[in-house]
């Protein structure tokens, strides 16, 4: 099938993993009830868009001819698995039908602009429910069981949906603990996935303990020029598959691995033996912590806070430094990032200032999502605190001053000033040793990891969250 002839657009939105974690926090905050389901044979419910109908040959034994002896063909009018545009056709069908059937008979339904896979439903009683839809997997949370049941019954009249266990979504366990009939905490783990990863690379894993997610004092850069034989051998060993699996784990339950995964991805096309050993080190680390993940709980801080950091040691291949941030809510990581800055920094202040911009951008998304949902007015009624450990970078966010030391900063990064002026964020200082985002900028020592990883993943107590 050729694009532009048999199909045209293929894009279909998928949920952000950050949205899924926001949903966990709202379940805790609002004491919501969960209900999940899977729409059966989802793609097949959608129609093929006009102008994209496909001619199909009849199977052997069923061929048909007209009076002139010319072969007859079927026309595919319904969506089909394997069609390049199938996901797009299904998501358009899904969104149209939900917005149609849940905006009548006393129902209202809105689709989020911040994440188009998130829907908010309100029934006649003015009870609400949220649903994040991963293609055909419906992850629902509502004020009571009645509204969720009615939503799923109504969806079943449109398509066919079967109930699934709300404790699992996309292979991730989301275990709830209660206290006095209220949701007290949610722990997200992916133990079976880690065990499968270990089985895939068991012959190459370390025999000794891996106390850090990424080996200390290890540098991986495109500046290295490995021999073609080395690259081919590492690729044959399954380097790209290993990094893909590590990326999935880091995105969902192991944020402390994001720096290492970022470096491993940078040499995905031409990996070295050193990169492969680092990947096996990370899998060994994950195996040792396979029963741990991330945790959100009422014992965590109830207001979202962010911590940002940037390295001042650029990659010699391109001069770009690594930066990262963590946005935490109810003690756990809602959003994390570790990636290279887009521009070369000329000082530590410059790098930190650019790093803060990435954090502020994510905060703006987070706040606008909550505004859309209308479920946490007091959260967006005050600025979100952003901690950084560079005094000059923090000051530049708040005050307007130009000096030879900062006049070269691109105007785009002064978005920080606007966010402060609009009351979106409040920039504050904290000590480097308390900054969780330090884990996203470089390979840290075991002492630093042991100090920060509990706070990052949500397993530290509320008393350990000083300063706030």
PyMOL commands that set and color helices and strands:
alter all, ss='L'
color gray80, all
select helices_A, chain A and resi 17-30+42-45+86-101+145-158+191-200+202-204+228-236+239-252+255-266+273-288+348-373+377-380+391-398+411-421+432-434+436-440+446-457+462-465
alter helices_A, ss='H'
color red, helices_A
select strands_A, chain A and resi 33-39+54-57+73-76+108-111+118-122+128-134+137-142+161-164+168-169+172-179+182-189+294-297+305-310+322-329+332-340+384-388+425-429
alter strands_A, ss='S'
color yellow, strands_A
deselect
rebuild
show_as cartoon
